[in-house]
Amino acid sequence: MLPLILGAMQVAGGTTGLLYMVLRGRDQRANERLAELAGKAPTESQRELVASVKKIVRKTLPKMGQTLVPEDERERSRLASRLIQAGFYTPSAMSVFLGVKLLMTAGPMFFGVVLASLGVFPMGYALLGGSFLGVSGLIGPSFWLDRKRAQRQTALRRGLPDACDLIVICMSGGLSLIAALVRVVDELKTAHPLLATELRIVEREVQLGHKLADALGKFGNRSDLPELQNLAAVVMTAEKYGSSMTRTLDKFSETLRLKRQQAAETQAQKASTKVLFPTLLLIFPVIMLIILGPAMIQVYRMMSQMQR
């Protein structure tokens, strides 16, 4: 029994790990280099095995997800917008996401039936557990996608005032708006890499012949961030009426810093309320037990003596 359970756990853990390796795509080279320096680099056979499994997963997941692609154009465009706002720009992002969702929904039920057929668990418990995990797998990816989108918006919102300040400084030094944008992209790679990557896309669109306001507007639509849409409107207004771009961006940056400060103050005020519930549920009962515990013991002893 125990080897079968361990085998099923290894299969499930291996599948989850492979999906994570395929989908993360972040800091892979750095992690491999650190593993080489630490002497924990995988062998050539292990690399070939991982590469072949990744290749199979990359080919299988889009085919699995293609069956779940919505037929309604509105639903399909809505899901594509959510994926883009979460940072997934590849054409196969929708198919891969739906493939993972299908795997997480049908996989637990399949493993439950297999374990029940092997006699590890009763069929009723296996179906119940598989159904519960399947429903979690059906709902979980949507929550994860929304959380990914919120984290991305938070990172962009935090870095935007610094980017505007740097652009103002560069323009005050004599650079044009496009040249200042190019310089700021190089400077933001360390502090705000996500914003630097997105501004690099804006820079490439400007080099292809688009207006800066239009490129910033597309950036705002990709991220669904009102601050970026307002920035595009500010740049368009300044270019249309010929006002000072440096002064306009300076005022806009000041507004963004004020909003960031207000958001930080709001989070700080919420902290006292959030700490109240763990205090009442975890700390307060222990304090009451320590204070009233000896008294309750004495009362119990007195009641025992009176009964005698």
Sequence and secondary structure as in RCSB ss.txt:
>XXXX:A:sequence
MLPLILGAMQVAGGTTGLLYMVLRGRDQRANERLAELAGKAPTESQRELVASVKKIVRKTLPKMGQTLVPEDERE
RSRLASRLIQAGFYTPSAMSVFLGVKLLMTAGPMFFGVVLASLGVFPMGYALLGGSFLGVSGLIGPSFWLDRKRA
QRQTALRRGLPDACDLIVICMSGGLSLIAALVRVVDELKTAHPLLATELRIVEREVQLGHKLADALGKFGNRSDL
PELQNLAAVVMTAEKYGSSMTRTLDKFSETLRLKRQQAAETQAQKASTKVLFPTLLLIFPVIMLIILGPAMIQVY
RMMSQMQR
>XXXX:A:secstr
 HHHHHHHHHHHHHHHHHHHHHHH SSHHHHHHHHHHTT    HHHHHHHHHHHHHHHHHHHHHHHTTS SSHHH
HHHHHHHHHHTT  STTHHHHHHHHHHHHHHHHHHHHHHHHHTTSS HHHHHHHHHHHHHHHHHHHHHHHHHHHH
HHHHHHHHHHHHHHHHHHHHHHTT  HHHHHHHHHHHTTTT HHHHHHHHHHHHHHHTT  HHHHHHHHHHHHT 
HHHHHHHHHHHHHHHHT  HHHHHHHHHHHHHHHHHHHHHHHHHHHHHHHHHHIIIIIHHHHHHHHHHHHHHHHH
HHHHHHH 
